[in-house]
Amino acid sequence: MVKEDVLSDILYNLARLRKWGESHTSFDNIAKGFPKHVRGDVKKVGKYALKKGYILSKPTSYGMEVSLNPQKSSEIKGIIKRYHKDAFSHK
């Protein structure tokens, strides 16, 4: 069972950093900002997001890089909005 709040937080963090498509960050960075006791779950949920296609991977010589899948942007934004109501509202 995937913790949807953690999935939403991961996707939200990547969206805030504007990591869509060709803009990548290290897979290890997705756990940053989470409490240490939750980081194991964050990595598992991150792998789930890769499997579901929410996150794209790019293997490099120095590790795996990830970014949000722009083809699933509406689905990703829907997941984010469930836990972050004001995520995409421009004031």
Contacts in CASP RR format, 6 or more apart in sequence:
PFRMAT RR
TARGET T0000
AUTHOR 0000-0000-0000
METHOD contacts of the structure
MODEL  1
MVKEDVLSDILYNLARLRKWGESHTSFDNIAKGFPKHVRGDVKKVGKYAL
KKGYILSKPTSYGMEVSLNPQKSSEIKGIIKRYHKDAFSHK
2 45 0 8 1.000
2 48 0 8 1.000
3 41 0 8 1.000
3 45 0 8 1.000
4 79 0 8 1.000
4 82 0 8 1.000
4 83 0 8 1.000
5 83 0 8 1.000
6 34 0 8 1.000
6 38 0 8 1.000
6 41 0 8 1.000
6 42 0 8 1.000
6 45 0 8 1.000
7 45 0 8 1.000
7 46 0 8 1.000
7 48 0 8 1.000
7 49 0 8 1.000
7 54 0 8 1.000
7 79 0 8 1.000
8 79 0 8 1.000
8 80 0 8 1.000
8 82 0 8 1.000
8 83 0 8 1.000
8 84 0 8 1.000
9 34 0 8 1.000
9 83 0 8 1.000
10 30 0 8 1.000
10 42 0 8 1.000
10 45 0 8 1.000
10 46 0 8 1.000
10 49 0 8 1.000
10 55 0 8 1.000
11 49 0 8 1.000
11 54 0 8 1.000
11 55 0 8 1.000
11 68 0 8 1.000
11 76 0 8 1.000
11 79 0 8 1.000
11 80 0 8 1.000
12 80 0 8 1.000
12 83 0 8 1.000
12 84 0 8 1.000
12 87 0 8 1.000
13 30 0 8 1.000
13 32 0 8 1.000
13 33 0 8 1.000
14 25 0 8 1.000
14 30 0 8 1.000
14 55 0 8 1.000
14 66 0 8 1.000
14 67 0 8 1.000
14 68 0 8 1.000
15 68 0 8 1.000
15 76 0 8 1.000
15 77 0 8 1.000
15 80 0 8 1.000
15 87 0 8 1.000
17 25 0 8 1.000
19 25 0 8 1.000
19 66 0 8 1.000
19 67 0 8 1.000
19 68 0 8 1.000
20 67 0 8 1.000
20 68 0 8 1.000
20 70 0 8 1.000
20 73 0 8 1.000
21 56 0 8 1.000
21 67 0 8 1.000
21 68 0 8 1.000
21 69 0 8 1.000
21 70 0 8 1.000
22 67 0 8 1.000
23 67 0 8 1.000
24 58 0 8 1.000
24 65 0 8 1.000
24 66 0 8 1.000
24 67 0 8 1.000
25 65 0 8 1.000
25 66 0 8 1.000
25 67 0 8 1.000
26 63 0 8 1.000
26 64 0 8 1.000
26 65 0 8 1.000
26 66 0 8 1.000
27 46 0 8 1.000
27 57 0 8 1.000
27 63 0 8 1.000
27 64 0 8 1.000
27 65 0 8 1.000
27 66 0 8 1.000
30 42 0 8 1.000
30 43 0 8 1.000
30 46 0 8 1.000
30 66 0 8 1.000
31 39 0 8 1.000
31 40 0 8 1.000
31 42 0 8 1.000
31 43 0 8 1.000
34 42 0 8 1.000
46 55 0 8 1.000
49 55 0 8 1.000
50 56 0 8 1.000
50 57 0 8 1.000
50 66 0 8 1.000
53 69 0 8 1.000
53 72 0 8 1.000
54 68 0 8 1.000
54 69 0 8 1.000
54 72 0 8 1.000
54 75 0 8 1.000
54 76 0 8 1.000
54 79 0 8 1.000
55 66 0 8 1.000
55 67 0 8 1.000
55 68 0 8 1.000
55 69 0 8 1.000
56 66 0 8 1.000
56 67 0 8 1.000
56 68 0 8 1.000
56 69 0 8 1.000
57 64 0 8 1.000
57 65 0 8 1.000
57 66 0 8 1.000
58 64 0 8 1.000
58 65 0 8 1.000
58 66 0 8 1.000
58 67 0 8 1.000
59 65 0 8 1.000
68 76 0 8 1.000
69 76 0 8 1.000
77 87 0 8 1.000
77 88 0 8 1.000
80 87 0 8 1.000
80 88 0 8 1.000
81 87 0 8 1.000
81 88 0 8 1.000
END
